[in-house]
Amino acid sequence: MSRPKVLVAMKLVPEIAIDLLRKRFDVEVCDSILVTQAELMKKVPGKFAIFCSPANKIDEELIKTAGPSLKVVGTISVGYDHVDLSAMKKYGIRLGYTPDVLTETVAETTVGLLIATTRRFFEANHAVKTGGWKDVTLLWMCGRGIRNSVVGIVGCGNIGTSIAKKLKAFEISQLLYTSRTEKPAVNALGGKLVTIDELVEQSDFIILSIALNEDTKFIINKERIAKMKSHAVLVNIGRGGLIDQDALIEALQENRIGGAGLDVMTPEPLPLDSPLMKMDNVVLLPHIGSASVETRTEMAILTANNIIAVLDNTVMPKEVQF
Ligand SMILES: O=C(O)[C@H](O)CO
């Protein structure tokens, strides 16, 4: 009897997760990292499950192409803005994701990106490697410190709360946050719930750690960028779509804000001719928020177990309810 089929929409997934799947499924692993939508469309028919990432678009057309065998999508991410939930619901497909296991790693990346941006690490590193380290003045390569600053965290879920805890150790002067509800854990750190407009106006460092959806698309728009302090540094570890990127580029080009540290952008990968590529006050990372070996391995195992749970008709370890 033939076994149900899983499509793994990327290559080089940790073998431990592939082995888990192989015990129960026929597993087809794609042989590129950035699988095109056309390739995905070709491979999904007859599959029971798709193991995917935010680089893949799970829309109605893909779901229809997969056909009635498709029962579960397991995304190796906490974000699921790349999945059309109404189409999933319409065709009765369940969605697994990977919250919690990546919280600390993403928060670590955020703190690193914030420091690298405000203290100009990459600019300084480039100067050292290209002979720019000569005749330096006292204020050469100086940035702004985090101590005594106002930090604003947009979206205080698990990741935002962990970032707040870590930054507290830097002796910041004030912690602002936005959230649908008060967060006692963040309040206990001295955090203050404010509106997004208050946050962008008052913060020296603005950190986006919020999910992308209809309500949060372009939450950082031209008007809000105009309200930021002239030295404000914007850090985004959520999704590129949270920011009106053209407005950000304009503000950076005109030095209306201090800088930006972006782990996510639009599109991904960012084309080499993007103006962001040429800016000294911008640090760009290739969406590596959760990229520690331990965390990515845990995420892969969790994604496999989410998929297996559907085959077993048991509770999924981490299921998106919609
Ligand atoms: O959604 C996620 O999991 C983050 O973007 C990290 O990849």
Ligand as a Chemical Component Dictionary entry (heavy atoms), coordinates in Angstrom:
data_LIG
# 
_chem_comp.id                   LIG 
_chem_comp.type                 NON-POLYMER 
_chem_comp.pdbx_formal_charge   0 
_chem_comp.three_letter_code    LIG 
# 
loop_
_chem_comp_atom.comp_id 
_chem_comp_atom.atom_id 
_chem_comp_atom.alt_atom_id 
_chem_comp_atom.type_symbol 
_chem_comp_atom.charge 
_chem_comp_atom.model_Cartn_x 
_chem_comp_atom.model_Cartn_y 
_chem_comp_atom.model_Cartn_z 
_chem_comp_atom.pdbx_ordinal 
LIG O1 O1 O 0 8.526  33.774 11.223 1 
LIG C1 C1 C 0 9.613  33.424 11.657 2 
LIG O2 O2 O 0 9.807  32.310 12.159 3 
LIG C2 C2 C 0 10.736 34.389 11.651 4 
LIG O3 O3 O 0 10.670 35.252 10.596 5 
LIG C3 C3 C 0 12.062 33.708 11.669 6 
LIG O4 O4 O 0 12.327 33.081 10.443 7 
# 
loop_
_chem_comp_bond.comp_id 
_chem_comp_bond.atom_id_1 
_chem_comp_bond.atom_id_2 
_chem_comp_bond.value_order 
_chem_comp_bond.pdbx_ordinal 
LIG O1 C1 DOUB 1 
LIG C1 O2 SING 2 
LIG C1 C2 SING 3 
LIG C2 O3 SING 4 
LIG C2 C3 SING 5 
LIG C3 O4 SING 6 
# 
